[in-house]
Amino acid sequence: MRASVNSWEGLKKTTFVRDCFLRLNAQSDGNMVRLVCEKVVELAKEGEPWAVQELFNRLDGKPPQAITGDGDASLVVQVIKFANDSASS
């Protein structure tokens, strides 16, 4: 079940930018999200490539990314842990 437009609960984890955006949206009585969406649509209609791509990614979902490598070589996966990563042990 999808969260309603006015409910941000159950969405992805919180981040500094996300928290800041949600706080600014709340301060504008929810108008900021609408204004940002309208601007992205306006730019897409003007042919701005990133805006068109962002709309399609949000509406249709991002296309899957292929994992490719050298045909004969093994795929190497490198895990990078940060000092403040609470999941690292």
N, CA, C and O of each residue as an XYZ file, in Angstrom:
356
protein
N       0.838     -1.170      0.000
C       0.000      0.000      0.000
C       0.890      1.242      0.000
O       1.885      1.300      0.723
N       0.541      2.195     -0.781
C       1.326      3.397     -0.938
C       0.917      4.454      0.082
O      -0.261      4.586      0.415
N       1.914      5.214      0.579
C       1.619      6.286      1.519
C       0.894      7.414      0.800
O       1.129      7.657     -0.384
N       0.016      8.100      1.514
C      -0.693      9.216      0.893
C       0.265     10.375      0.670
O       1.353     10.405      1.246
N      -0.129     11.319     -0.156
C       0.709     12.462     -0.486
C       1.076     13.254      0.758
O       2.182     13.788      0.843
N       0.174     13.340      1.721
C       0.414     14.124      2.924
C       1.108     13.331      4.031
O       1.434     13.895      5.075
N       1.335     12.059      3.824
C       1.977     11.226      4.834
C       3.356     10.816      4.359
O       3.493     10.139      3.339
N       4.379     11.225      5.098
C       5.754     10.886      4.724
C       6.240      9.663      5.503
O       7.385      9.240      5.346
N       5.373      9.096      6.338
C       5.756      7.926      7.109
C       5.875      6.717      6.198
O       5.129      6.590      5.227
N       6.788      5.852      6.501
C       6.948      4.633      5.726
C       7.781      4.813      4.476
O       7.992      3.860      3.726
N       8.255      6.025      4.243
C       9.106      6.239      3.083
C      10.545      5.907      3.443
O      10.824      5.473      4.561
N      11.453      6.107      2.508
C      12.852      5.733      2.698
C      13.446      6.364      3.953
O      12.879      7.289      4.534
N      14.594      5.843      4.354
C      15.249      6.317      5.570
C      15.490      7.825      5.521
O      15.533      8.437      4.454
N      15.641      8.387      6.685
C      15.862      9.823      6.756
C      17.320     10.151      6.458
O      18.231      9.406      6.820
N      17.513     11.263      5.804
C      18.846     11.793      5.543
C      18.785     13.279      5.835
O      17.696     13.833      5.991
N      19.924     13.928      5.910
C      19.961     15.354      6.188
C      19.182     16.137      5.138
O      18.365     16.990      5.484
N      19.427     15.854      3.849
C      18.758     16.587      2.780
C      17.265     16.306      2.786
O      16.458     17.222      2.626
N      16.895     15.048      2.968
C      15.475     14.685      3.002
C      14.768     15.371      4.172
O      13.680     15.923      4.011
N      15.393     15.331      5.345
C      14.809     15.977      6.518
C      14.643     17.479      6.286
O      13.611     18.055      6.633
N      15.648     18.101      5.708
C      15.595     19.531      5.423
C      14.459     19.836      4.441
O      13.694     20.779      4.644
N      14.356     19.045      3.392
C      13.295     19.240      2.397
C      11.919     19.084      3.027
O      11.031     19.900      2.779
N      11.731     18.057      3.828
C      10.431     17.829      4.461
C      10.083     18.949      5.437
O       8.922     19.340      5.551
N      11.091     19.462      6.139
C      10.866     20.571      7.066
C      10.440     21.829      6.295
O       9.499     22.516      6.693
N      11.141     22.125      5.188
C      10.776     23.290      4.374
C       9.392     23.124      3.764
O       8.631     24.087      3.670
N       9.064     21.897      3.349
C       7.736     21.641      2.790
C       6.656     21.871      3.842
O       5.613     22.453      3.544
N       6.897     21.421      5.060
C       5.919     21.612      6.137
C       5.747     23.099      6.443
O       4.634     23.554      6.705
N       6.842     23.854      6.412
C       6.772     25.288      6.678
C       5.986     26.027      5.595
O       5.440     27.101      5.847
N       5.928     25.457      4.400
C       5.197     26.109      3.305
C       3.792     25.530      3.147
O       3.169     25.682      2.096
N       3.300     24.872      4.183
C       1.970     24.238      4.162
C       1.819     23.237      3.025
O       0.729     23.078      2.475
N       2.902     22.569      2.675
C       2.866     21.532      1.650
C       2.957     22.045      0.227
O       2.872     21.258     -0.716
N       3.127     23.338      0.052
C       3.176     23.903     -1.298
C       4.515     23.702     -1.995
O       4.581     23.736     -3.224
N       5.586     23.494     -1.227
C       6.901     23.392     -1.843
C       7.005     22.186     -2.777
O       7.567     22.297     -3.866
N       6.476     21.053     -2.369
C       6.531     19.867     -3.221
C       5.793     20.126     -4.531
O       6.277     19.771     -5.605
N       4.628     20.745     -4.434
C       3.851     21.049     -5.638
C       4.620     22.001     -6.551
O       4.655     21.797     -7.764
N       5.237     23.040     -5.980
C       5.986     24.010     -6.778
C       7.192     23.366     -7.456
O       7.479     23.645     -8.621
N       7.894     22.507     -6.726
C       9.058     21.820     -7.302
C       8.613     20.902     -8.437
O       9.245     20.866     -9.492
N       7.534     20.167     -8.223
C       7.020     19.273     -9.274
C       6.610     20.058    -10.511
O       6.916     19.665    -11.636
N       5.922     21.160    -10.298
C       5.506     21.985    -11.431
C       6.715     22.512    -12.202
O       6.686     22.568    -13.431
N       7.775     22.896    -11.495
C       8.983     23.413    -12.151
C       9.669     22.318    -12.960
O      10.122     22.568    -14.077
N       9.750     21.117    -12.412
C      10.378     20.013    -13.142
C       9.584     19.703    -14.413
O      10.171     19.474    -15.471
N       8.259     19.695    -14.313
C       7.418     19.449    -15.490
C       7.620     20.559    -16.515
O       7.726     20.289    -17.712
N       7.673     21.795    -16.055
C       7.891     22.935    -16.953
C       9.225     22.798    -17.694
O       9.291     23.007    -18.905
N      10.277     22.449    -16.966
C      11.596     22.285    -17.590
C      11.607     21.101    -18.555
O      12.254     21.160    -19.601
N      10.897     20.031    -18.210
C      10.815     18.880    -19.116
C      10.101     19.274    -20.410
O      10.510     18.865    -21.497
N       9.053     20.053    -20.295
C       8.329     20.513    -21.491
C       9.203     21.410    -22.368
O       9.028     21.459    -23.586
N      10.150     22.123    -21.735
C      11.081     22.968    -22.482
C      12.226     22.155    -23.088
O      13.060     22.693    -23.816
N      12.260     20.861    -22.784
C      13.265     19.981    -23.370
C      14.515     19.785    -22.542
O      15.516     19.283    -23.054
N      14.487     20.166    -21.282
C      15.647     19.976    -20.408
C      15.831     18.476    -20.173
O      14.984     17.844    -19.542
N      16.950     17.887    -20.685
C      17.115     16.425    -20.633
C      17.037     15.822    -19.234
O      16.394     14.790    -19.048
N      17.681     16.447    -18.244
C      17.664     15.860    -16.897
C      16.248     15.845    -16.329
O      15.883     14.923    -15.599
N      15.435     16.877    -16.665
C      14.071     16.939    -16.143
C      13.206     15.852    -16.780
O      12.396     15.222    -16.099
N      13.376     15.634    -18.076
C      12.638     14.567    -18.771
C      13.011     13.218    -18.168
O      12.142     12.400    -17.867
N      14.319     12.993    -17.994
C      14.786     11.718    -17.435
C      14.244     11.521    -16.018
O      13.805     10.425    -15.669
N      14.273     12.572    -15.208
C      13.788     12.456    -13.834
C      12.300     12.118    -13.802
O      11.869     11.297    -12.992
N      11.521     12.738    -14.667
C      10.084     12.416    -14.714
C       9.860     10.955    -15.076
O       9.077     10.263    -14.425
N      10.546     10.484    -16.111
C      10.385      9.083    -16.499
C      10.861      8.146    -15.393
O      10.229      7.121    -15.138
N      11.966      8.485    -14.736
C      12.458      7.638    -13.650
C      11.450      7.566    -12.507
O      11.274      6.511    -11.898
N      10.797      8.673    -12.219
C       9.826      8.699    -11.120
C       8.513      8.039    -11.501
O       7.877      7.396    -10.666
N       8.100      8.191    -12.753
C       6.813      7.628    -13.181
C       6.913      6.150    -13.520
O       6.055      5.360    -13.125
N       7.954      5.772    -14.249
C       8.104      4.390    -14.712
C       9.094      3.587    -13.884
O       9.157      2.366    -14.024
N       9.858      4.230    -13.037
C      10.925      3.570    -12.296
C      12.206      3.593    -13.118
O      12.180      3.586    -14.348
N      13.311      3.621    -12.412
C      14.592      3.639    -13.112
C      14.802      2.313    -13.823
O      14.468      1.257    -13.287
N      15.361      2.366    -15.039
C      15.655      1.099    -15.718
C      16.749      0.346    -14.962
O      17.637      0.963    -14.373
N      16.688     -0.978    -14.978
C      17.717     -1.751    -14.270
C      19.092     -1.503    -14.868
O      19.244     -1.366    -16.082
N      20.082     -1.449    -14.002
C      21.461     -1.249    -14.436
C      22.119     -2.603    -14.628
O      22.084     -3.455    -13.740
N      22.713     -2.791    -15.784
C      23.412     -4.051    -16.058
C      24.749     -4.068    -15.331
O      25.455     -3.061    -15.289
N      25.086     -5.202    -14.766
C      26.400     -5.384    -14.167
C      27.242     -6.117    -15.195
O      26.994     -7.280    -15.512
N      28.226     -5.425    -15.701
C      29.061     -6.009    -16.748
C      30.515     -5.979    -16.335
O      30.909     -5.220    -15.449
N      31.274     -6.775    -16.956
C      32.709     -6.822    -16.708
C      33.400     -7.399    -17.926
O      32.779     -7.642    -18.961
N      34.669     -7.607    -17.782
C      35.442     -8.230    -18.849
C      34.932     -9.660    -19.006
O      34.761    -10.368    -18.013
N      34.694    -10.082    -20.218
C      34.110    -11.386    -20.489
C      34.816    -12.551    -19.817
O      34.151    -13.487    -19.371
N      36.134    -12.526    -19.730
C      36.882    -13.648    -19.164
C      37.309    -13.417    -17.721
O      37.666    -14.365    -17.022
N      37.277    -12.182    -17.274
C      37.749    -11.869    -15.923
C      36.620    -12.018    -14.908
O      35.442    -11.907    -15.245
N      37.003    -12.272    -13.663
C      36.031    -12.374    -12.580
C      35.520    -10.986    -12.222
O      36.230     -9.992    -12.374
N      34.285    -10.929    -11.746
C      33.719     -9.683    -11.276
C      34.253     -9.412     -9.880
O      34.193    -10.287     -9.016
N      34.772     -8.217     -9.647
C      35.328     -7.851     -8.353
C      34.367     -6.887     -7.675
O      33.986     -5.868     -8.250
N      33.978     -7.217     -6.443
C      33.102     -6.360     -5.661
C      33.915     -5.827     -4.497
O      34.526     -6.596     -3.754
N      33.923     -4.503     -4.336
C      34.674     -3.878     -3.256
C      33.678     -3.217     -2.312
O      32.867     -2.392     -2.732
N      33.744     -3.584     -1.030
C      32.869     -3.008     -0.014
C      33.662     -1.959      0.743
O      34.729     -2.240      1.289
N      33.124     -0.744      0.768
C      33.806      0.354      1.464
C      32.984      0.698      2.694
O      31.799      1.015      2.591
N      33.619      0.634      3.858
C      32.944      0.976      5.098
C      33.472      2.305      5.605
O      34.671      2.575      5.538
N      32.578      3.126      6.107
C      32.946      4.416      6.639
C      33.024      4.342      8.157
O      32.367      3.509      8.782
N      33.823      5.210      8.738
C      34.032      5.205     10.196
C      32.723      5.390     10.956
O      32.551      4.804     12.025
N      31.808      6.181     10.437
C      30.549      6.433     11.149
C      29.435      5.505     10.707
O      28.276      5.754     11.039
N      29.737      4.448      9.975
C      28.728      3.486      9.500
C      28.301      2.618     10.673
O      29.078      1.786     11.142
N      27.083      2.799     11.150
C      26.599      2.053     12.303
C      26.382      0.574     11.993
O      26.315     -0.244     12.911
N      26.270      0.220     10.703
C      26.035     -1.176     10.332
C      27.325     -1.986     10.328
O      27.285     -3.216     10.337
N      28.470     -1.305     10.314
C      29.737     -2.039     10.261
C      30.054     -2.622     11.631
O      29.686     -2.065     12.666
N      30.736     -3.740     11.610
C      31.102     -4.351     12.893
C      32.551     -4.739     12.917
O      33.032     -5.267     13.920
